[in-house]
Amino acid sequence: MQSTRRIGLAGLMLALLGTLLLAGCDFRSVDVGQPREQSPRTSAPPPGISQMGGEWVVITTGTGKKGDKVASSWYLLRFREDSTAKLLWVTPGHYARERVSYTQEGGVVTLQGAVEAPQVNGVPFRLGSGETMLASIPGIGGGENLSFTHRSIGWPYVHWLLIFAGLAAAFLMWRQWKWFTPIVCGLGIVVMSFYWINESGVTSVFRWVKLYTLVVSIWFFWFVRYTPLHKYKWMRFLVAAILAVNILEAVEVDFTSGYLPNLLNGAAGILNILAITRWNGIGPNRTGVRDLVWPGQAVLWIIAYDIWNVTFSYLNFNEYTSNSMALNLVPTLIALWIPGVWVAARGTTLGFFYLYLFTFSVFVMEKGFVPIPINETSALVVASASFAINLVLCALVWNWKLFQRGPAWLNFGQYRHAEHIEGVHDSIHVGLDTIPAMADYPPAKPKAEEAPTSATAAG
């Protein structure tokens, strides 16, 4: 019964994530499959850039509503033989998806007819050596000498599947081998930091802070698993606190961006933090691999977190959305297979992905991201869904905290910090539910003393 409910909730998450694709089909969008005007047929050969096939992508810095550089912006161009091009442009609060015309003279390509992204009209795009193209695009989400990267149309989808499989494999190795963390996140980090500083090309302060926060998190989880530190309540609290701090980092970006969808999702992040609970049960279990488990963590909390996190990427770092989907699906599916390990799976897979991202930045992002449709309507719809589910989650948690009422089928209504979950050995801290903790459910009310035996009564 429990597995059926978990599968049902996982299906709900997949359906909601699917709205990202469906909601992007706004009726105001231009049909990129058909040109606005058919070009007259001529005997002239097709432009040279169209013969290269594929598409051209650049990722640059985006800005919030007040001009703060807190997000990203990206352009995608796909040139066709009929002298038209598919144009996509995404930056917070501004979105374009249209068919434009272009001309090519030698190594210079010029766009015309853009309505939703007029800043590209008349801009010379200069083909460089190799598979690069340079352009200086004015205005929001633009920049000087932006370097467009040429890539295959189909490769990003294959890359997404490889990321999904690779993240699952990385977690299973981290779970199985004690010395995986010291080698990869010890010696490996020291060596690679010099390379990242000089070669990574990552300029977002948010992502640099995120990288080293995640490395520290991986090490922290390792210490909780393999040392006696897990016996201290403050260490168990820190596991939940690290999660909350990572959410707060993203909430700050949403609020700085300042658009209505961002504000809604920022509020959803705060609600998600307020719903973090039962952290006093966190600890290694009694299996041979000493899984770090959070056995009292509600499945609905995981689903609400996934939706909030994907929405954050969708609104602020849209080119990262496909990666965010993989990064949330992997630990959620692992947690349905190995109940209780979500926090360990989420922290480690995100950390290992950032190691991959910083080492092969252009390969992962410009050449590897899947473009996800977005417009004003879809942004508001997805952000509203994120806010709504986290509001329901928070209400359920605090209804139990204050009144001890809640539906058991959503993992609410049980008093224990680490109640029994089918298929997993409980945390070694299951007996700690007599210790008060500000973020945990209250302990059970003591049962009435049994009546004395008849022999005692007779005496």
N, C-alpha and C positions, 0 to 999 in steps of 0.2 A: 504493500500500500504506500509506504513511504517512498519507494523508488518510483512509483507511478506519479506521485505528486511532484517529485523532483524533476522528472522528465517533462511533466506538464509545465512547470515553471520555466524550465530551460526553453521549451517551445515558445512560451510567452516572450522571453527575452529575444529569441531569434526573430519573432514576428515584429516586435517593436523596432529592432535594429533594421529590419527590412523596410520600415517606413522611410528610412533615410533615402533609399533609392526611389521609392514611389512618390514621396512628397516633393522630390526635386522636379517632377514633371509638371511645372506650373503652366497654366493655359497661356500666360503671356510670353513664355519662352519661344524663341524662334526655332522652327523645325530645321535642325542642322542637316537633315537628310535631303532637303531641297533648297536650292538657291532662291533668293528673292527674285532675281531676274536671270533668265537664261542668257548666257553669253552667246553672241552670234557665232555660228560655225565658220571657222577659217581653216585654211590649209597650213597655218603656222604650227610648228612643233610645240608640244606642251612645255611649260616652263621647266627649267632644269631641276629646281628644288622639288617639284612634284615627283620626279623620277627617283628621288631618294627614298620615297615611301616613309612609313613611320610617322612620328610626330615630334614636335619640338617643345621642350618644357623648361621653365625657369621658376625657381622659388626664391622669393626675396622677402624683405621685412614689410609687415603690415602695420597699421596703426589703429588705435582705438578711436572712439568718438571724439575725444578731445585732442587727438594727435599723438598720444603716447605710443611709442614703439613697443607693443606688448604682444603682437600676434604675427602672422605671416600672410604673404600674398603669393599667388602663383598664376602663371599664364600657361596655356597650352594652345599650340597651333598645329593644324593638320592640313597640309597643302594638297590640293587636288589638281588634276590635269586640266580642268575647265577654268582655271584661273580664279577659283574660289577657295576659301580656306575656312575650316571650322575653328572658331575662337572661343576659348573658355577663359574666364578671368574670375578669381575669387579672392576677396579680402573682406574682413569683417564689415558688414553693413553695405557692401557693394558686390554685385554679382552680374556676370555676363555670360551668355551662352547663345551664340549667333553665328550666322554664315556671312562672311565678308568677301570682298574681291581683293585681288592683289596683282601686281605686275612685277616682273623681274628684269633687270638690266644688268647683265654681267653677274657680279656677286652681290648685288643689292636688291632686296625685296622690299616693296612698299605696299602697305595695306590701305584700303579705302572702304568706306561704307559701313564702318562700325557705328552702331547706335548706342548700345549698352556699354561699350567701352571706347568712347570717342577719342580718348587720349592716344590710341595707337594709330589713328589716321595720319598718314603722311610721314610716319616715323620710318627712317631707313633701317632695315634689318640687314646687317652685313655678314655674309658667310665667311667664317674664319677657317683656319687650318683644322684638319680633322673633322669631327662632327660637332662643331660649335657654331653659334650664330650670335652676334653682338647687337644690342640695341639699347638706346637711352630713351626710356619711356617716362614722360613727365607725370606729375600728379600722385594721388594716393596709390600706394602699392607699387610704385615704379622705382626708378633709380637710374644711375649713370652706368653705361657699359654693362648692362645685364647680359650674362652669358647663358644663352639657351643651349640645352643639351638635347641631342638627337637620340631617340630611343625607339624600340619596337613597340607596336600597339599591343601585342599579345603578351609580351614578357611580364608586365606588372601582375597579371592574374596568376601566372605560373609562380612568380616570386612570392605572392601572398600565400599560396599553398605550401611553399617551402618554408616560409616564416612560421606558419602554423605548426608544421611537423618539427621544425628545428627547436621551437620554444618548448614543445612537449618533451622532446628528447633531452634538452638541457635541464629541465626540472627533474626528470627521472634520474639523470646522472647525479645532480646535486643531492637528490634524496638518497641515492644508493651508496655513494662513495664519500666517505668522511673527508678525504683530502682534496676533493674537487674544489672546494672554496679556497683553501690556502694557495693552491696552485694558480687558479684562474683569477681570483680577486685579490691575491696577495702579490706574488711575483709578476703576474700578468699585468696588473694595474700599474705597478711601478714602471715597468718597461714601456707600456703603451701610452702613459701620460705624456711623455716627451713627444711621441708621434702625434697625439691628438692636438697638442698645443700648436704645433707647426703645420700640420697637414689636414686636420679634420674638416676645416671650412665651416664648422658650426659656429654661428655668431650669436645665437639666442642665449641670453644670460639664464633664462628659465631652464633651458636644456642642460647647460653646464652645471647649474645647481642641482638639477634633478639627477644627473649622472652620479655625482659623488654622494648625494643623499642615498641613492639606491645601492651603491657599493657598500656604504656603511650599514645599510639595512640588511644586506645579504650576510655580512659578517656578524651582525647582531643576532640574526636568526640562527646562525651556526653556533654561536656561544650559548644561546638558550637551549639548543638541542644537546650539546655535548659537554657542558660544564654544569656545576651545581648552582650557577646563577639563577636558574629557573625557579629555585626555591623561594626567591625573594619576590614579594608582591610588586615592588617597584619595577622589577625587571619585566614582569608580566604586563604591567601597566604600560611600559615603554613600547612594547610590541604594538598595542593599540594606539599609543600616542604617535608613533612613527607614521602609521596609516593616516591619522587625523592631520598631521603636519603636511603630508603629501597632498591631501585634499585641500587644505588651506592655501597651499601654493597656487593651485589651479583656481580657487575661488578668487584670489587676489587678481589674477589675470582677467577673469570674467568681469569683475567689478570695474577694473581699469578700462577694459574695452568699452563699457558703458552703454551698449545698445540694449534694447528691451529683452531680446532673447538671452543675451549674456547675463543680464541682471536676474532673470528668472532661473537660469541654470546655476548662477552663483548662490542664490538662495537655496536651491536644491542641494548644493554641496554642503551648506551649513546644516540643513535638516538631516543630511546623511551622517554628518559627524555627531549630531545630537542623538542619533539612533544607534550609535556604536555601544554595544553592551556585552555583558557576561565575560569581560576580558580576564576575570580572575581564574577562569578555567584554562587559560592558555598554558601550554607546556608540552614537552615530549611525551609520547605515549609509550606503552610497554612493548611495542613490537621491536624486532631486531634492527630496523632502520631508524628507530626513534623519530618518527614523524613529528614535526611541530604541528600540533592540532589546536584548533579553536572550536571545540565540539559544540559549544552552545550558540554559535553564530547562526542567525536565522538565514534561511535560503532567500527569503524575500529581501533581506538587506543586501545580499550579493547581487541579486537581479537589479535592485534600485541603484546600487553603486555602478554596475556595468552601464546602465542607461545614462546615468549622469556623466560618467567618464567619457563615453563615446560622444555624447552631446558636446562636451567641452572641446574635444578635438574638432568636431564638426563645425563649431562656431568660430574657433580661434586659430587652429592650425589644420585647416581643412584637408590639406594634402596628407596629413597624418591619420585621417579618419580610418582608412582601410587597415593600417597597422594597428590602430586602437581597437578595431573589431577583433583582430586576431589575438591581441594581448589580453582582451577581456574574455573571449570565448575559451581560450586554452585553460586558464586556471578554473573557470567555472565548470567546464566539462570534467576536468581532473577532480574537482571537489565533489562532483556527482558520482564519480567512479571511486574515489578514495575520500569518503566523507570527513570533513573537519580540517582539511589541509589547504583551504582556499588562501588564507593569508600568506602562507609560505609559498604557495605556487604563484600567487600574484606578485609578491615582492621579488622573488628570484627571477621569474621569466621577464619581468619589466627591466630588472637590472641587466640581465644578459642581453636583452634586445638593445639597450643603450650602449653596451660595449660594442655590439655589432654596428649600430648606427654611427658611432663616433669613428670607428675604424674604416668603414666603407660608406661615408656620408652620401656622396653623389650616387653611388650604385644603389643604396637603399631608398633614397628619397627621389631625386630627379628621375632616375631610370626605373625606379621600382614601385612608386605609389600608384594606386588605382584611383582615378578621378571619381569622386562621389558628387552627384548632382545636388545643388543647393540654390535657393533663392530666398527672398524675404518671407514667403509663406511657409516654406519647409523649415526654415530656421525657427520661426515662431512656434510652429506645430511641435517640432521635436523638443524644443526647450520647455514648452508647456507640459508635454508628457513627462519629461524629466522632473519638473517641479511637482506635478501631481502625484507621481508614484512615491517620491520621497516624502511628500506631505502625509500620505496615507501610512507609509512605513513609520514615520516619527510619531504619528498619532497612536498607532498600535503599540509601539514600544512604551510610550509614556502612559497610555491607558493601563498597561500592566504594572508599570512602576508605581503609579499612584493608587490604582484601584484593584490590582491583581486580577484583571479581567482581560482575556484575549483569546483568539481562536488558536487552538492547539495545532491545527493542520498547517499553519504557517510558521510553526516553531515558536509561537507565542503562547503564553499561558503556563509554561513550566517554570518552576521556581529555581531549579538547580543551575549552577554556573556551568556545569558540564553534564547535562542530562544524557542518558544513554542514546546512542545513535546506532542504528542497525548497521552492522558490517564494519565497525571501527572499535578499537580498544580505547576506552576513555583516557583522557589526560590523567597524568599522575596526580593532578590537583583536584580530582573529583570530590575529595573529602573536605574541601576548603569552603563549602557553602555556609559555614558558621561564621566566617570572617566577613564583616561588612565591607562593601566596596561601593564607592559612589556611582560607579557606572554599571553595576550588576543588578540583577533581579533580587528581590528580598528573599531570605531563606524561608523554608517551609515553616508553617506554624507547628509548634510541638503537639504531638498527639496526646490525647488524654491517657492518663495512666490506667493500666489494666486493673480490673478488680482483683483483690487478693484471692488466693486459692482457698478452697473450702477448708483445707487442713489448717491453714493459717487462721482463717476466720474461726474455726472451731476452737483453736487454742486460745 
